[in-house]
Amino acid sequence: MAQTYAQIQRQIDALQRQAETLRAREVDGVVERIKEAIAHYGLTADQLGFGTARPGTIKSRKTTKASQDGSGAAAAYSDGSGNTWGGRGPRPRWLRDALDAGKALEDFASSRSPKKSAPSKSKPADGKRKAAKQYSDQSGNHWSGFGPKPGWLKDALAAGETLDKFAIETSNS
């Protein structure tokens, strides 16, 4: 005997309720196992990516518009209304319209916007760069300004000193 459309719809509804009940039971089991693992290993929200971790300590998914559209670029320009542009490719219409209306590109720059680099200087004849400033303390420790800061300087800066206190002006010739 052939079933009617209404009978099939009732079967679908019954199966849907049954599936939801089974899913809820499975989710409860998964949550319980996760809670046990968290307790066993002493995991924190930061370690799981749910806390307020310092930048660079935990890699988490970015939920910016740029990463959602697959471009992977962070928004460099934003109008504050949800419109963003990563700074690459053609400018979007909202930005072109705003620029035509007299706004400046800098008005839309976010903290991630690309920085304009200073004009490059030619290399010295000997091929070695020279720092505009060098740093020294009264104990005779020196730092050229290139490479990582040495321990004596890190310690002084951590103690509240400023880099300018140790600066020694040198000529760049």
DSSP file (Angstrom, degrees, kcal/mol; ACC not computed):
  #  RESIDUE AA STRUCTURE BP1 BP2  ACC     N-H-->O    O-->H-N    N-H-->O    O-->H-N    TCO  KAPPA ALPHA  PHI   PSI    X-CA   Y-CA   Z-CA
    1    1 A M              0   0    0      0, 0.0     2,-0.2     0, 0.0     0, 0.0   0.000 360.0 360.0 360.0 137.6    0.0    0.0    0.0
    2    2 A A        -     0   0    0      1,-0.1     2,-0.2     0, 0.0     0, 0.0  -0.509 360.0-129.2 -79.9 141.7    1.3    3.4   -0.9
    3    3 A Q        -     0   0    0     -2,-0.2     2,-0.2     1,-0.1    -1,-0.1  -0.589  19.4-123.4 -89.0 153.8    2.0    6.0    1.8
    4    4 A T     >  -     0   0    0     -2,-0.2     4,-2.1     1,-0.1     5,-0.2  -0.483  24.5-109.1 -90.2 166.0    0.7    9.5    1.7
    5    5 A Y  H  > S+     0   0    0      1,-0.2     4,-2.4     2,-0.2     5,-0.2   0.905 119.6  53.0 -58.9 -43.6    2.7   12.6    1.9
    6    6 A A  H  > S+     0   0    0      1,-0.2     4,-2.1     2,-0.2    -1,-0.2   0.882 107.3  51.5 -62.8 -39.9    1.3   13.4    5.4
    7    7 A Q  H  > S+     0   0    0      2,-0.2     4,-2.0     1,-0.2    -1,-0.2   0.914 110.7  47.9 -64.7 -41.9    2.3    9.9    6.6
    8    8 A I  H  X S+     0   0    0     -4,-2.1     4,-2.6     1,-0.2    -2,-0.2   0.902 109.7  52.9 -65.2 -40.7    5.9   10.3    5.3
    9    9 A Q  H  X S+     0   0    0     -4,-2.4     4,-2.5     2,-0.2    -1,-0.2   0.896 108.6  50.4 -61.0 -40.6    6.1   13.8    7.0
   10   10 A R  H  X S+     0   0    0     -4,-2.1     4,-2.4     2,-0.2    -1,-0.2   0.898 110.7  49.3 -64.6 -39.9    5.0   12.3   10.3
   11   11 A Q  H  X S+     0   0    0     -4,-2.0     4,-2.7     2,-0.2    -2,-0.2   0.915 110.6  50.4 -63.9 -42.3    7.7    9.6   10.0
   12   12 A I  H  X S+     0   0    0     -4,-2.6     4,-2.5     1,-0.2    -2,-0.2   0.932 111.2  48.6 -61.0 -45.5   10.3   12.3    9.2
   13   13 A D  H  X S+     0   0    0     -4,-2.5     4,-2.3     2,-0.2    -2,-0.2   0.904 112.1  48.7 -61.3 -42.3    9.2   14.3   12.2
   14   14 A A  H  X S+     0   0    0     -4,-2.4     4,-2.2     1,-0.2    -1,-0.2   0.919 113.0  47.0 -65.0 -43.2    9.4   11.2   14.4
   15   15 A L  H  X S+     0   0    0     -4,-2.7     4,-2.7     2,-0.2    -2,-0.2   0.877 110.2  53.8 -65.3 -36.7   12.9   10.3   13.1
   16   16 A Q  H  X S+     0   0    0     -4,-2.5     4,-2.4     2,-0.2    -2,-0.2   0.921 109.8  47.0 -63.7 -43.7   14.0   13.9   13.6
   17   17 A R  H  X S+     0   0    0     -4,-2.3     4,-2.1     2,-0.2    -2,-0.2   0.904 112.8  50.0 -63.4 -40.6   13.0   13.8   17.2
   18   18 A Q  H  X S+     0   0    0     -4,-2.2     4,-2.2     2,-0.2    -2,-0.2   0.907 110.7  49.3 -64.0 -42.3   14.7   10.4   17.7
   19   19 A A  H  X S+     0   0    0     -4,-2.7     4,-2.6     1,-0.2    -2,-0.2   0.900 110.1  51.1 -64.2 -41.2   17.9   11.8   16.1
   20   20 A E  H  X S+     0   0    0     -4,-2.4     4,-2.4     2,-0.2    -1,-0.2   0.891 109.7  50.1 -64.1 -39.2   17.9   14.9   18.3
   21   21 A T  H  X S+     0   0    0     -4,-2.1     4,-2.0     2,-0.2    -2,-0.2   0.923 112.5  46.5 -64.1 -44.9   17.5   12.7   21.4
   22   22 A L  H  X S+     0   0    0     -4,-2.2     4,-2.3     2,-0.2    -2,-0.2   0.904 112.3  50.6 -64.4 -41.2   20.4   10.4   20.4
   23   23 A R  H  X S+     0   0    0     -4,-2.6     4,-3.0     1,-0.2     5,-0.2   0.927 108.8  51.3 -62.4 -44.9   22.5   13.5   19.6
   24   24 A A  H  X S+     0   0    0     -4,-2.4     4,-2.2     1,-0.2    -1,-0.2   0.898 110.5  49.5 -59.8 -40.6   21.8   15.1   23.0
   25   25 A R  H  X S+     0   0    0     -4,-2.0     4,-1.7     2,-0.2    -1,-0.2   0.913 112.6  47.2 -63.8 -43.1   22.8   11.8   24.7
   26   26 A E  H  X S+     0   0    0     -4,-2.3     4,-2.4     2,-0.2    -2,-0.2   0.902 110.8  51.6 -64.9 -41.8   26.1   11.6   22.7
   27   27 A V  H  X S+     0   0    0     -4,-3.0     4,-2.9     1,-0.2     5,-0.2   0.915 107.0  53.7 -62.3 -42.4   26.9   15.3   23.4
   28   28 A D  H  X S+     0   0    0     -4,-2.2     4,-2.1    -5,-0.2    -1,-0.2   0.909 110.0  48.0 -58.1 -41.8   26.4   14.7   27.1
   29   29 A G  H  X S+     0   0    0     -4,-1.7     4,-2.2     2,-0.2    -2,-0.2   0.906 112.1  48.5 -65.1 -42.5   28.9   11.8   26.9
   30   30 A V  H  X S+     0   0    0     -4,-2.4     4,-2.4     2,-0.2    -2,-0.2   0.925 111.4  49.7 -63.7 -44.8   31.4   13.9   25.0
   31   31 A V  H  X S+     0   0    0     -4,-2.9     4,-2.6     1,-0.2    -1,-0.2   0.905 110.0  51.5 -61.8 -41.2   31.1   16.8   27.5
   32   32 A E  H  X S+     0   0    0     -4,-2.1     4,-2.1    -5,-0.2    -1,-0.2   0.916 110.6  47.9 -62.5 -43.1   31.6   14.4   30.4
   33   33 A R  H  X S+     0   0    0     -4,-2.2     4,-2.2     2,-0.2    -1,-0.2   0.886 111.8  50.6 -65.0 -37.9   34.7   12.9   28.8
   34   34 A I  H  X S+     0   0    0     -4,-2.4     4,-2.6     2,-0.2    -2,-0.2   0.926 109.4  50.4 -65.3 -43.9   36.1   16.4   28.2
   35   35 A K  H  X S+     0   0    0     -4,-2.6     4,-2.5     1,-0.2    -2,-0.2   0.898 109.9  50.9 -60.7 -40.7   35.4   17.5   31.8
   36   36 A E  H  X S+     0   0    0     -4,-2.1     4,-2.7     2,-0.2    -1,-0.2   0.918 111.1  47.9 -63.1 -42.7   37.2   14.4   33.0
   37   37 A A  H  X S+     0   0    0     -4,-2.2     4,-2.5     2,-0.2     6,-0.2   0.900 111.1  51.0 -65.5 -40.3   40.3   15.2   30.8
   38   38 A I  H  X>S+     0   0    0     -4,-2.6     5,-1.5     1,-0.2     4,-1.3   0.933 114.2  43.9 -61.9 -45.7   40.3   18.8   31.9
   39   39 A A  H  <5S+     0   0    0     -4,-2.5    -2,-0.2     2,-0.2    -1,-0.2   0.912 114.2  50.3 -65.8 -42.2   40.2   17.8   35.6
   40   40 A H  H  <5S+     0   0    0     -4,-2.7    -2,-0.2     1,-0.2    -1,-0.2   0.908 121.2  32.5 -63.3 -43.7   42.8   15.1   35.1
   41   41 A Y  H  <5S-     0   0    0     -4,-2.5    -1,-0.2    -5,-0.2    -2,-0.2   0.511 103.0-125.7 -94.5  -5.7   45.3   17.3   33.2
   42   42 A G  T  <5 -     0   0    0     -4,-1.3    -3,-0.2    -5,-0.2    -4,-0.1   0.879  42.3-177.6  65.7  37.9   44.5   20.5   35.1
   43   43 A L      < -     0   0    0     -5,-1.5     2,-0.2    -6,-0.2    -1,-0.2  -0.377  12.7-146.1 -72.8 147.7   43.8   22.4   31.9
   44   44 A T     >  -     0   0    0      1,-0.1     4,-1.5    -2,-0.1     6,-0.2  -0.663  26.7-109.4-107.9 166.7   42.9   26.1   32.0
   45   45 A A  T  4>S+     0   0    0     -2,-0.2     5,-3.2     1,-0.2     6,-1.0   0.873 120.0  55.7 -61.3 -37.7   40.6   28.2   29.8
   46   46 A D  T >45S+     0   0    0      4,-0.3     3,-1.1     1,-0.2    -1,-0.2   0.919 106.0  50.0 -61.3 -43.3   43.7   29.9   28.3
   47   47 A Q  T 345S+     0   0    0      1,-0.3    -1,-0.2     2,-0.1    -2,-0.2   0.822 110.7  49.9 -65.8 -29.9   45.2   26.6   27.3
   48   48 A L  T 3<5S-     0   0    0     -4,-1.5    -1,-0.3    10,-0.0    -2,-0.2   0.491 119.9-109.9 -86.6  -3.3   42.0   25.6   25.6
   49   49 A G  T < 5S+     0   0    0     -3,-1.1    -3,-0.2    -4,-0.5    -2,-0.1   0.664  94.1 102.9  86.3  16.4   41.9   28.8   23.7
   50   50 A F      < +     0   0    0     -5,-3.2    -4,-0.3    -6,-0.2    -5,-0.1   0.524  66.0  70.7-107.0  -8.6   38.9   30.3   25.7
   51   51 A G  S    S-     0   0    0     -6,-1.0     2,-0.7    -7,-0.1    -7,-0.0  -0.019  97.4 -85.0 -95.0-161.4   40.7   32.7   28.0
   52   52 A T        +     0   0    0      3,-0.0    -6,-0.1    -2,-0.0     2,-0.0  -0.614  58.1 176.6-107.3  69.1   42.5   36.0   27.5
   53   53 A A        -     0   0    0     -2,-0.7     3,-0.1    -7,-0.1    -6,-0.0  -0.328  37.1 -97.3 -72.7 155.2   45.9   34.7   26.6
   54   54 A R    >>  -     0   0    0      1,-0.1     3,-1.9     2,-0.1     4,-0.6  -0.421  53.7 -87.8 -67.1 147.3   48.7   37.0   25.6
   55   55 A P  T 34 S+     0   0    0      0, 0.0    -1,-0.1     0, 0.0     4,-0.1  -0.312 113.3  21.2 -57.8 137.1   49.2   37.5   21.9
   56   56 A G  T 34 S+     0   0    0      2,-0.4     3,-0.1    -3,-0.1    -2,-0.1   0.313  99.8  91.3  90.9  -8.7   51.4   34.8   20.4
   57   57 A T  T <4 S+     0   0    0     -3,-1.9     2,-0.4     1,-0.3    -1,-0.0   0.849  94.7  24.5 -88.7 -34.1   51.0   32.2   23.2
   58   58 A I  S  < S-     0   0    0     -4,-0.6     2,-0.7    -9,-0.0    -2,-0.4  -0.994  75.3-138.4-131.4 127.8   48.1   30.3   21.8
   59   59 A K        +     0   0    0     -2,-0.4     2,-0.3    -3,-0.1     3,-0.0  -0.753  34.3 172.3 -85.4 122.2   47.3   30.2   18.1
   60   60 A S        -     0   0    0     -2,-0.7     2,-0.2     1,-0.0   -11,-0.1  -0.803  39.3 -83.5-124.5 167.4   43.5   30.5   17.7
   61   61 A R        -     0   0    0     -2,-0.3     2,-0.4     1,-0.1    -1,-0.0  -0.491  40.8-133.0 -70.1 137.1   41.2   30.9   14.8
   62   62 A K        -     0   0    0     -2,-0.2    -1,-0.1     1,-0.1    -3,-0.0  -0.749  13.2-164.0 -88.8 139.0   40.8   34.5   13.7
   63   63 A T        +     0   0    0     -2,-0.4    -1,-0.1     4,-0.1     2,-0.1  -0.002  41.2 133.2-112.9  29.0   37.2   35.5   13.1
   64   64 A T  S  > S-     0   0    0      1,-0.1     4,-1.8     8,-0.0     3,-0.3  -0.395  70.4-113.5 -74.5 158.4   37.9   38.6   11.1
   65   65 A K  H  > S+     0   0    0      1,-0.2     4,-1.7     2,-0.2    -1,-0.1   0.856 116.6  58.4 -57.7 -36.1   35.9   39.2    7.9
   66   66 A A  H  4>S+     0   0    0      1,-0.2     5,-1.3     2,-0.2     6,-1.2   0.893 107.1  44.8 -64.6 -40.4   39.2   38.7    6.0
   67   67 A S  H >45S+     0   0    0     -3,-0.3     3,-0.7     1,-0.2    -1,-0.2   0.812 110.0  56.3 -76.2 -26.5   39.8   35.2    7.3
   68   68 A Q  H 3<5S+     0   0    0     -4,-1.8    -1,-0.2     1,-0.2    -2,-0.2   0.841 105.2  51.2 -71.0 -31.6   36.2   34.3    6.7
   69   69 A D  T 3<5S-     0   0    0     -4,-1.7    -1,-0.2    -5,-0.2    -2,-0.2   0.467 117.2-114.6 -86.1   1.8   36.4   35.2    3.1
   70   70 A G  T < 5S+     0   0    0     -3,-0.7    -3,-0.2    -4,-0.2    -2,-0.1   0.417  87.3 112.8  89.3  -2.4   39.5   33.1    2.7
   71   71 A S      < -     0   0    0     -5,-1.3    -4,-0.2     2,-0.1     3,-0.1   0.817  63.6-150.3 -75.8 -27.6   41.9   35.9    1.9
   72   72 A G        +     0   0    0     -6,-1.2     2,-0.3     1,-0.3    -5,-0.2   0.346  52.3 126.3  79.0  -8.1   43.8   35.4    5.2
   73   73 A A        -     0   0    0     -7,-0.3    -1,-0.3     1,-0.1     2,-0.2  -0.630  60.8-123.1 -86.3 142.0   44.7   39.1    5.4
   74   74 A A        -     0   0    0     -2,-0.3     2,-0.4    12,-0.1    -1,-0.1  -0.513  37.9 -92.7 -79.0 151.5   43.9   41.1    8.5
   75   75 A A        +     0   0    0     -2,-0.2    37,-0.4     1,-0.2    11,-0.3  -0.493  42.3 176.1 -68.2 122.9   41.8   44.2    8.1
   76   76 A A        +     0   0    0      9,-1.6    34,-2.9    -2,-0.4     2,-0.4   0.686  69.7  36.1 -97.4 -23.5   44.0   47.2    7.6
   77   77 A Y  E     +AB  85 109A   0      8,-2.3     8,-2.2    32,-0.2     2,-0.3  -0.993  65.3 170.8-134.9 138.4   41.2   49.7    7.0
   78   78 A S  E     -A   84   0A   0     30,-2.7     6,-0.2    -2,-0.4     8,-0.0  -0.996  30.2-151.4-147.0 147.1   37.8   49.9    8.6
   79   79 A D        -     0   0    0      4,-1.8     5,-0.1    -2,-0.3    30,-0.1   0.416  48.8-114.0 -98.4   1.6   34.9   52.3    8.6
   80   80 A G  S    S+     0   0    0      3,-0.4     4,-0.1    28,-0.1    28,-0.0   0.404 102.6  86.9  83.2  -3.9   33.7   51.3   12.1
   81   81 A S  S    S-     0   0    0      2,-0.2     3,-0.1     0, 0.0    -1,-0.0   0.160 117.7 -85.9-111.4  16.1   30.4   50.0   10.5
   82   82 A G  S    S+     0   0    0      1,-0.3     2,-0.4     0, 0.0   -17,-0.1   0.290  91.3 125.9  98.9 -10.4   31.7   46.5    9.8
   83   83 A N        +     0   0    0     11,-0.0    -4,-1.8     2,-0.0    -3,-0.4  -0.707  35.5 173.6 -83.3 130.0   33.3   47.3    6.4
   84   84 A T  E     -A   78   0A   0     -2,-0.4     2,-0.3    -6,-0.2    -6,-0.2  -0.923  21.3-167.0-134.8 159.7   36.9   46.3    6.2
   85   85 A W  E     -A   77   0A   0     -8,-2.2    -8,-2.3    -2,-0.3    -9,-1.6  -0.973  18.2-146.0-146.2 133.5   39.7   46.2    3.6
   86   86 A G        -     0   0    0     -2,-0.3   -12,-0.1   -11,-0.3     3,-0.1   0.544  47.3-109.3 -78.5  -8.2   43.0   44.4    4.0
   87   87 A G  S    S+     0   0    0      1,-0.3     2,-0.3     3,-0.1     4,-0.1   0.442  87.1 101.3  94.9   0.0   45.0   46.9    2.0
   88   88 A R  S    S+     0   0    0      2,-0.1    -1,-0.3   -15,-0.0    -2,-0.2  -0.888  70.4   9.8-118.8 150.0   45.5   44.6   -1.0
   89   89 A G  S    S-     0   0    0     -2,-0.3    -2,-0.0    -3,-0.1     0, 0.0  -0.194 110.3 -18.8  78.4-175.4   43.7   44.5   -4.3
   90   90 A P  S    S-     0   0    0      0, 0.0    -3,-0.1     0, 0.0    -2,-0.1  -0.293  77.0-103.2 -64.9 147.9   41.3   47.1   -5.5
   91   91 A R        -     0   0    0      1,-0.1    -2,-0.0    -4,-0.1    -6,-0.0  -0.485  41.0-112.1 -69.5 138.6   39.7   49.4   -3.0
   92   92 A P    >>  -     0   0    0      0, 0.0     4,-2.4     0, 0.0     3,-0.6  -0.279  26.3-107.4 -70.9 160.8   36.1   48.4   -2.1
   93   93 A R  H 3> S+     0   0    0      1,-0.2     4,-3.0     2,-0.2     5,-0.3   0.876 117.0  57.4 -57.2 -42.3   33.3   50.7   -3.1
   94   94 A W  H 3> S+     0   0    0      1,-0.2     4,-1.6     2,-0.2    -1,-0.2   0.875 111.3  43.6 -59.6 -36.0   32.6   51.9    0.5
   95   95 A L  H <> S+     0   0    0     -3,-0.6     4,-2.6     2,-0.2    -1,-0.2   0.910 113.0  50.1 -75.6 -42.9   36.2   53.1    0.7
   96   96 A R  H  X S+     0   0    0     -4,-2.4     4,-2.5     1,-0.2    -2,-0.2   0.917 111.3  49.9 -60.7 -42.5   36.2   54.7   -2.8
   97   97 A D  H  X S+     0   0    0     -4,-3.0     4,-1.4    -5,-0.2    -1,-0.2   0.912 111.6  48.1 -62.8 -41.9   33.0   56.5   -2.0
   98   98 A A  H  <>S+     0   0    0     -4,-1.6     5,-2.1    -5,-0.3    -2,-0.2   0.902 112.3  48.6 -65.9 -40.5   34.4   57.8    1.3
   99   99 A L  H ><5S+     0   0    0     -4,-2.6     3,-1.5     1,-0.2    -2,-0.2   0.891 109.8  52.1 -66.5 -38.6   37.6   59.0   -0.4
  100  100 A D  H 3<5S+     0   0    0     -4,-2.5    -1,-0.2     1,-0.3    -2,-0.2   0.808 103.7  59.3 -64.5 -28.9   35.6   60.7   -3.1
  101  101 A A  T 3<5S-     0   0    0     -4,-1.4    -1,-0.3    -5,-0.2    -2,-0.2   0.439 130.5 -92.8 -81.3   0.9   33.6   62.5   -0.4
  102  102 A G  T < 5S+     0   0    0     -3,-1.5    -3,-0.2     1,-0.3    -2,-0.1   0.404  80.5 135.4 107.8  -3.3   36.8   64.0    0.9
  103  103 A K      < -     0   0    0     -5,-2.1     2,-0.3     1,-0.1    -1,-0.3  -0.352  50.3-124.9 -73.0 160.3   37.9   61.6    3.6
  104  104 A A    >   -     0   0    0      1,-0.1     3,-1.5    -2,-0.0     4,-0.4  -0.796  15.5-121.9-104.8 150.5   41.6   60.6    3.8
  105  105 A L  G >  S+     0   0    0     -2,-0.3     3,-1.7     1,-0.3     4,-0.3   0.856 112.3  63.1 -57.5 -36.1   42.8   56.9    3.7
  106  106 A E  G >  S+     0   0    0      1,-0.3     3,-0.9     2,-0.2    -1,-0.3   0.743  88.6  70.3 -62.7 -23.3   44.4   57.5    7.1
  107  107 A D  G <  S+     0   0    0     -3,-1.5    -1,-0.3     1,-0.2    -2,-0.2   0.759 105.1  40.4 -64.2 -23.2   41.0   58.1    8.6
  108  108 A F  G <  S+     0   0    0     -3,-1.7   -30,-2.7    -4,-0.4    -1,-0.2   0.397  85.5 125.4-106.0   0.4   40.2   54.4    8.1
  109  109 A A  B <   -B   77   0A   0     -3,-0.9   -32,-0.2    -4,-0.3     2,-0.1  -0.394  43.4-158.5 -67.6 133.1   43.5   53.0    9.2
  110  110 A S    >   -     0   0    0    -34,-2.9     3,-1.7    -2,-0.1    -2,-0.0  -0.421  39.4 -91.1 -97.4-179.3   43.4   50.3   11.9
  111  111 A S  T 3  S+     0   0    0      1,-0.3   -35,-0.1    -2,-0.1    -2,-0.1   0.680 127.6  53.9 -67.4 -15.5   46.2   49.3   14.2
  112  112 A R  T 3  S+     0   0    0    -37,-0.4    -1,-0.3   -36,-0.1   -38,-0.1   0.312  79.7 127.6 -99.1   7.4   47.1   46.6   11.7
  113  113 A S  S <  S-     0   0    0     -3,-1.7     2,-0.1   -37,-0.3   -26,-0.1  -0.312  71.9 -93.9 -67.6 149.2   47.4   49.0    8.7
  114  114 A P        -     0   0    0      0, 0.0     2,-0.3     0, 0.0    -1,-0.1  -0.365  39.8-129.0 -64.3 137.4   50.6   48.8    6.7
  115  115 A K        -     0   0    0     -3,-0.1     2,-0.4    -2,-0.1    -3,-0.0  -0.660  17.7-117.4 -87.5 140.7   53.2   51.3    7.8
  116  116 A K        -     0   0    0     -2,-0.3     2,-0.2     1,-0.0    -1,-0.0  -0.643  33.7-133.0 -74.8 127.6   54.8   53.5    5.2
  117  117 A S        -     0   0    0     -2,-0.4     3,-0.1     1,-0.1    -1,-0.0  -0.563  18.4-109.8 -84.8 148.7   58.5   52.7    5.2
  118  118 A A        -     0   0    0     -2,-0.2    -1,-0.1     1,-0.1     3,-0.1  -0.385  49.3 -83.7 -70.0 152.2   61.1   55.5    5.3
  119  119 A P        -     0   0    0      0, 0.0    -1,-0.1     0, 0.0     2,-0.1  -0.321  54.4-107.3 -58.3 138.4   63.1   56.0    2.2
  120  120 A S        -     0   0    0     -3,-0.1     2,-0.3     1,-0.1    -3,-0.0  -0.415  28.9-138.1 -73.0 143.0   65.9   53.5    2.1
  121  121 A K        -     0   0    0     -2,-0.1     2,-0.1    -3,-0.1    -1,-0.1  -0.710  24.9-104.7 -97.1 149.8   69.4   54.9    2.6
  122  122 A S        -     0   0    0     -2,-0.3    -1,-0.1     1,-0.1     3,-0.1  -0.394  40.9-103.1 -71.7 152.7   72.3   53.8    0.6
  123  123 A K        -     0   0    0      1,-0.1    -1,-0.1    -2,-0.1     6,-0.1  -0.424  40.2-100.1 -73.7 149.5   74.8   51.4    2.2
  124  124 A P    >   -     0   0    0      0, 0.0     3,-1.8     0, 0.0    -1,-0.1  -0.244  35.9-105.8 -63.2 160.3   78.1   52.7    3.4
  125  125 A A  T 3  S+     0   0    0      1,-0.3    -2,-0.1     2,-0.1     0, 0.0   0.835 121.7  53.4 -59.1 -34.6   81.1   52.2    1.2
  126  126 A D  T 3  S-     0   0    0      2,-0.2    -1,-0.3     1,-0.1     3,-0.1   0.539 110.4-123.4 -81.4  -3.2   82.5   49.4    3.5
  127  127 A G  S <  S+     0   0    0     -3,-1.8     2,-0.4     1,-0.2    -2,-0.1   0.435  73.4 117.8  81.2  -1.2   79.1   47.6    3.3
  128  128 A K        -     0   0    0     -5,-0.0    -1,-0.2     1,-0.0     2,-0.2  -0.833  60.5-132.0-103.7 136.4   78.6   47.6    7.1
  129  129 A R        -     0   0    0     -2,-0.4     2,-0.4    -3,-0.1    -6,-0.1  -0.542  17.3-153.5 -81.3 151.3   75.7   49.4    8.7
  130  130 A K        -     0   0    0     -2,-0.2     2,-0.1    42,-0.1    15,-0.0  -0.990  16.3-121.1-126.7 135.2   76.3   51.6   11.6
  131  131 A A        -     0   0    0     -2,-0.4    14,-0.1    13,-0.2     3,-0.1  -0.451  11.2-137.2 -72.1 144.3   73.8   52.4   14.4
  132  132 A A  S    S+     0   0    0      1,-0.1    38,-1.6    -2,-0.1     2,-0.4   0.823  92.6  29.8 -69.0 -30.4   72.9   56.0   14.9
  133  133 A K  E     -C  169   0B   0     36,-0.2     2,-0.3    11,-0.2    36,-0.2  -0.959  66.8-165.0-128.2 147.9   73.1   55.4   18.6
  134  134 A Q  E     -C  168   0B   0     34,-2.2    34,-3.4    -2,-0.4     2,-0.4  -0.846  17.8-135.1-121.0 166.1   75.1   53.0   20.7
  135  135 A Y  E     +CD 167 143B   0      8,-2.7     8,-2.4    -2,-0.3     2,-0.3  -0.955  25.6 164.2-130.6 141.3   74.5   52.2   24.3
  136  136 A S  E     - D   0 142B   0     30,-2.4     2,-0.2    -2,-0.4     6,-0.2  -0.994  19.1-149.4-151.9 149.9   76.7   52.0   27.3
  137  137 A D    >   -     0   0    0      4,-1.8     3,-1.4    -2,-0.3    16,-0.0  -0.643  39.1 -98.5-112.9 178.4   76.5   51.9   31.1
  138  138 A Q  T 3  S+     0   0    0      1,-0.3    -1,-0.0    -2,-0.2    28,-0.0   0.620 117.3  65.9 -73.6 -12.0   78.9   53.1   33.7
  139  139 A S  T 3  S-     0   0    0      2,-0.1    -1,-0.3     1,-0.0    -3,-0.0   0.464 120.4-102.5 -87.4  -1.2   80.2   49.5   34.3
  140  140 A G  S <  S+     0   0    0     -3,-1.4     2,-0.2     1,-0.3    -2,-0.1   0.525  72.6 145.1  94.0   5.9   81.7   49.5   30.8
  141  141 A N        -     0   0    0     11,-0.0    -4,-1.8     2,-0.0     2,-0.3  -0.568  28.2-167.0 -76.8 142.4   79.0   47.3   29.1
  142  142 A H  E     -D  136   0B   0     -2,-0.2     2,-0.3    -6,-0.2    -6,-0.2  -0.935  17.2-171.6-131.4 152.9   78.2   48.2   25.5
  143  143 A W  E     -D  135   0B   0     -8,-2.4    -8,-2.7    -2,-0.3     4,-0.1  -0.979  17.9-148.5-142.6 133.3   75.6   47.4   23.0
  144  144 A S        -     0   0    0     -2,-0.3   -13,-0.2     2,-0.3   -11,-0.2   0.649  43.9-112.1 -76.2 -15.9   75.7   48.4   19.3
  145  145 A G  S    S+     0   0    0      1,-0.4     2,-0.3     3,-0.1    -1,-0.1   0.310  88.4 101.5  97.0  -8.0   72.0   48.8   18.9
  146  146 A F  S    S+     0   0    0      2,-0.1    -1,-0.4   -15,-0.1    -2,-0.3  -0.830  72.1  10.5-108.8 149.7   71.8   45.8   16.6
  147  147 A G  S    S-     0   0    0     -2,-0.3    -2,-0.0    -3,-0.1    -4,-0.0  -0.162 109.5 -23.0  78.6-177.3   70.7   42.3   17.6
  148  148 A P  S    S-     0   0    0      0, 0.0    -3,-0.1     0, 0.0    -2,-0.1  -0.293  75.9 -98.7 -67.4 150.5   69.0   41.3   20.8
  149  149 A K        -     0   0    0      1,-0.1    -6,-0.0    -4,-0.1    -2,-0.0  -0.444  43.0-116.0 -66.1 138.5   69.4   43.5   23.8
  150  150 A P    >>  -     0   0    0      0, 0.0     4,-2.4     0, 0.0     3,-0.6  -0.310  26.4-104.5 -73.4 163.1   72.1   42.2   26.2
  151  151 A G  H 3> S+     0   0    0      1,-0.2     4,-2.8     2,-0.2     5,-0.2   0.865 118.0  56.5 -56.1 -42.7   71.2   41.0   29.7
  152  152 A W  H 3> S+     0   0    0      1,-0.2     4,-1.6     2,-0.2    -1,-0.2   0.874 111.9  43.8 -61.0 -35.5   72.6   44.1   31.5
  153  153 A L  H <> S+     0   0    0     -3,-0.6     4,-2.6     2,-0.2     5,-0.2   0.899 112.1  51.5 -76.6 -41.0   70.4   46.3   29.4
  154  154 A K  H  X S+     0   0    0     -4,-2.4     4,-2.5     1,-0.2    -2,-0.2   0.924 110.9  49.5 -59.1 -43.9   67.3   44.1   29.7
  155  155 A D  H  X S+     0   0    0     -4,-2.8     4,-1.4     1,-0.2    -1,-0.2   0.907 111.6  48.3 -62.5 -42.2   67.8   44.2   33.5
  156  156 A A  H  <>S+     0   0    0     -4,-1.6     5,-2.2    -5,-0.2    -1,-0.2   0.906 112.6  48.0 -66.2 -41.2   68.1   48.0   33.6
  157  157 A L  H ><5S+     0   0    0     -4,-2.6     3,-1.4     1,-0.2    -1,-0.2   0.887 110.0  52.2 -66.8 -37.9   65.1   48.5   31.5
  158  158 A A  H 3<5S+     0   0    0     -4,-2.5    -1,-0.2     1,-0.3    -2,-0.2   0.803 103.8  58.7 -66.3 -27.9   63.1   46.0   33.6
  159  159 A A  T 3<5S-     0   0    0     -4,-1.4    -1,-0.3    -5,-0.2    -2,-0.2   0.450 130.1 -94.3 -81.3   0.1   64.2   48.1   36.7
  160  160 A G  T < 5S+     0   0    0     -3,-1.4    -3,-0.2     1,-0.3    -2,-0.1   0.426  79.9 136.6 106.1  -1.2   62.5   51.2   35.2
  161  161 A E      < -     0   0    0     -5,-2.2     2,-0.3    -6,-0.2    -1,-0.3  -0.324  49.1-124.7 -72.6 162.4   65.4   52.8   33.4
  162  162 A T    >>  -     0   0    0      1,-0.1     3,-1.0    -2,-0.0     4,-0.5  -0.793  13.1-123.4-108.0 154.7   65.0   54.2   29.9
  163  163 A L  G >4 S+     0   0    0     -2,-0.3     3,-1.3     1,-0.3     4,-0.5   0.845 109.7  64.4 -62.7 -34.4   67.0   53.4   26.8
  164  164 A D  G >4 S+     0   0    0      1,-0.3     3,-0.8     2,-0.2    -1,-0.3   0.793  89.7  66.8 -61.4 -27.6   67.8   57.0   26.3
  165  165 A K  G <4 S+     0   0    0     -3,-1.0    -1,-0.3     1,-0.2    -2,-0.2   0.831 107.8  39.0 -62.2 -30.7   69.8   57.0   29.6
  166  166 A F  G << S+     0   0    0     -3,-1.3   -30,-2.4    -4,-0.5    -1,-0.2   0.425  90.0 122.2 -99.6  -0.7   72.3   54.6   28.1
  167  167 A A  E <   -C  135   0B   0     -3,-0.8     2,-0.5    -4,-0.5   -32,-0.2  -0.380  39.7-169.4 -71.1 138.8   72.4   56.2   24.6
  168  168 A I  E     -C  134   0B   0    -34,-3.4   -34,-2.2    -2,-0.1     2,-0.2  -0.988  23.4-129.3-124.9 118.1   75.7   57.5   23.2
  169  169 A E  E     -C  133   0B   0     -2,-0.5     2,-0.3   -36,-0.2   -36,-0.2  -0.460  31.3-179.8 -68.8 135.4   75.4   59.6   20.0
  170  170 A T        -     0   0    0    -38,-1.6     2,-0.2    -2,-0.2   -40,-0.0  -0.926  30.0-105.9-130.4 158.4   77.7   58.5   17.2
  171  171 A S        -     0   0    0     -2,-0.3   -40,-0.0     1,-0.1   -38,-0.0  -0.538  18.4-140.8 -82.2 154.5   78.2   59.8   13.7
  172  172 A N              0   0    0      1,-0.2   -42,-0.1    -2,-0.2    -1,-0.1  -0.057 360.0 360.0-103.9  30.1   76.8   57.8   10.8
  173  173 A S              0   0    0    -49,-0.0    -1,-0.2     0, 0.0    -2,-0.0   0.462 360.0 360.0 -97.2 360.0   79.7   58.4    8.5
